[in-house]
Amino acid sequence: MKNIVSISNARKELPKIIREIEKHPEAIFMITVRDEAVAEIRSARTMVEPGEAVQKLLRLRKKLSSGVKEQSREPISKRVKDYLYLKGNG
C-alpha cells in the first residue's frame, strides 16, 4: 500500500506516519517535492515470512544437485589442498 505525501505534510504528520507504519509494516509513504517523488518511508522490519528464506535455499540446493550423480560427489575436505592449490600452477 503506497501513500503519496508532500514534504510539507510529511513534516507535519511524521508521528502519524510512523504510527501507521507500525500498525501496517507493508505501508510505504512516497515523499514528494513539487509533485516529484524523492523519497520513501517504509518499515525497517523484514517482509519475509518466517522460514521463507530456508525454503528457497532448500529448493535451490535441490535444483542444483539434481543433475549431479550421488556416486560422483566427493567431500572437498578429503582433498582440500588439491582444491586450494591447483596442480600445475607453478
Secondary structure, DSSP 8 states (H G I E B T S, - for coil): -EEEEEHHHHHHTHHHHHHHHHH-TT-EEEEEETTEEEEEEE-SS----TTHHHHHHHHHHHHHHTTS-GGG---GGGGHHHHHS-TT--
